[in-house]
Amino acid sequence: MSKLVRYIAPIVLAAGTVLTTGASAHAAVNSWCTSTKNACGVAETMGSGACASELVRNGNFVYGVYGNVNTGYGCIFWIERNVNNTGWYDESGQLNIANNAPQYTTGNYWDGAGYQAELCFQFDWGSSVGAAHCTEAM
């Protein structure tokens, strides 16, 4: 299985999705899921880089893949859980990935019957944080 590419674009995610980044100074948010919903991702481009993440199903578990390539900022990632529609909460704890740090893969989190998970991130501007962006729930 492919992983987020370290340090260079294009970013290749676990499901084989390729996120290319251009030279635009404008941010763009992209999200996707595989047709079988075994993986869902979300990314935001920043200049010629991106913060990108993917939530991947592994049987009754999910895990996250996080990457921050050439953004010039930190990116804060976390996995949220909803059990039996009681509301979303932070399951994994937040992890701030520095610009061009190696990609990070989480451990497995239970996602069996009655459970939903989504992976979220936001830019860390230093003095404040950006809007949170999350994958589709799976």
C-alpha positions as CSV (number, residue, x, y, z in Angstrom):
1,M,0.0,0.0,0.0
2,S,1.3,3.5,-0.9
3,K,1.8,6.1,1.8
4,L,2.0,9.9,1.9
5,V,5.1,10.9,0.1
6,R,7.7,12.5,2.3
7,Y,9.0,16.0,1.4
8,I,7.9,16.1,-2.2
9,A,4.7,16.5,-4.2
10,P,2.8,14.8,-5.6
11,I,1.4,13.3,-2.3
12,V,0.4,9.7,-2.7
13,L,-2.1,8.5,-0.1
14,A,-2.7,4.9,1.1
15,A,-5.7,4.3,-1.2
16,G,-3.5,5.2,-4.2
17,T,-5.0,8.7,-4.5
18,V,-2.5,11.3,-5.8
19,L,-2.7,14.8,-4.5
20,T,-0.7,17.1,-6.7
21,T,0.2,20.6,-5.6
22,G,0.9,23.5,-7.8
23,A,2.5,26.9,-7.3
24,S,-0.8,28.7,-6.5
25,A,-0.8,30.9,-3.4
26,H,-4.4,30.1,-2.8
27,A,-5.5,27.3,-0.5
28,A,-7.9,24.6,-1.7
29,V,-9.5,21.8,0.3
30,N,-10.1,18.5,-1.3
31,S,-11.7,15.4,0.1
32,W,-12.4,11.9,-1.3
33,C,-13.4,8.4,-0.4
34,T,-12.7,5.1,-2.3
35,S,-15.8,3.6,-3.9
36,T,-15.8,0.8,-1.3
37,K,-15.2,3.4,1.5
38,N,-12.1,1.6,2.7
39,A,-10.3,4.9,2.8
40,C,-11.3,8.5,3.0
41,G,-9.0,11.5,2.8
42,V,-8.9,15.2,3.2
43,A,-6.1,17.7,2.2
44,E,-5.6,21.4,2.0
45,T,-3.0,22.9,-0.4
46,M,-1.0,25.9,0.7
47,G,1.3,27.5,-1.8
48,S,3.2,24.7,-3.4
49,G,2.6,22.2,-0.6
50,A,-0.2,20.6,1.4
51,C,-1.4,19.1,4.6
52,A,-2.9,15.8,3.7
53,S,-4.4,12.9,5.6
54,E,-6.2,9.7,5.0
55,L,-8.3,7.4,7.2
56,V,-7.9,3.8,6.2
57,R,-10.1,0.8,7.2
58,N,-8.3,-2.3,8.4
59,G,-11.0,-4.9,9.2
60,N,-12.9,-3.6,12.2
61,F,-10.2,-0.9,12.8
62,V,-9.2,2.3,11.2
63,Y,-5.8,4.1,11.2
64,G,-4.7,7.5,10.0
65,V,-1.8,8.6,7.7
66,Y,-0.7,12.2,8.2
67,G,1.6,14.4,6.1
68,N,2.8,18.0,5.8
69,V,4.8,18.8,2.7
70,N,6.2,22.2,1.9
71,T,3.5,24.3,3.6
72,G,5.7,26.4,5.8
73,Y,3.4,25.8,8.8
74,G,2.5,23.1,11.2
75,C,-0.5,20.9,10.7
76,I,-2.5,19.5,13.6
77,F,-4.1,16.0,13.0
78,W,-6.5,13.9,15.1
79,I,-9.0,11.0,14.7
80,E,-12.6,11.6,16.0
81,R,-15.0,8.9,17.1
82,N,-18.8,8.7,17.4
83,V,-20.3,5.8,19.3
84,N,-24.0,4.9,18.6
85,N,-24.6,8.5,17.5
86,T,-23.8,10.0,20.9
87,G,-21.6,12.7,19.4
88,W,-18.1,13.2,18.1
89,Y,-15.1,13.3,20.4
90,D,-11.3,13.3,20.0
91,E,-10.2,9.7,20.1
92,S,-6.5,9.9,19.2
93,G,-5.3,13.1,20.8
94,Q,-3.9,15.9,18.6
95,L,-0.6,15.6,16.9
96,N,1.2,18.7,15.4
97,I,3.3,17.6,12.4
98,A,6.0,20.2,11.5
99,N,6.5,21.4,7.9
100,N,8.3,18.6,6.0
101,A,8.5,16.2,8.9
102,P,8.3,12.5,8.0
103,Q,4.8,11.3,7.4
104,Y,3.1,9.7,10.4
105,T,0.9,6.6,10.6
106,T,-1.2,6.1,13.7
107,G,-2.0,2.8,15.5
108,N,-5.4,1.1,15.0
109,Y,-8.6,2.4,16.5
110,W,-11.7,0.2,16.9
111,D,-14.4,1.0,14.3
112,G,-16.8,-1.9,14.5
113,A,-20.6,-2.0,14.6
114,G,-22.1,1.2,16.1
115,Y,-18.8,3.1,15.7
116,Q,-17.9,5.8,13.3
117,A,-14.5,7.5,12.8
118,E,-13.3,10.6,10.9
119,L,-9.9,12.1,10.6
120,C,-9.5,15.9,11.0
121,F,-6.7,18.4,10.7
122,Q,-6.1,22.2,10.8
123,F,-3.2,24.4,10.0
124,D,-1.2,25.8,12.9
125,W,-0.3,29.4,11.9
126,G,1.8,29.9,15.1
127,S,-0.4,32.5,16.7
128,S,-3.7,30.9,15.8
129,V,-5.1,27.8,14.0
130,G,-7.0,27.5,10.8
131,A,-10.4,25.9,10.2
132,A,-10.8,22.2,10.9
133,H,-11.3,19.9,7.9
134,C,-12.5,16.3,8.3
135,T,-12.9,13.2,6.2
136,E,-16.3,11.7,5.6
137,A,-17.3,9.5,8.5
138,M,-16.6,5.8,8.0
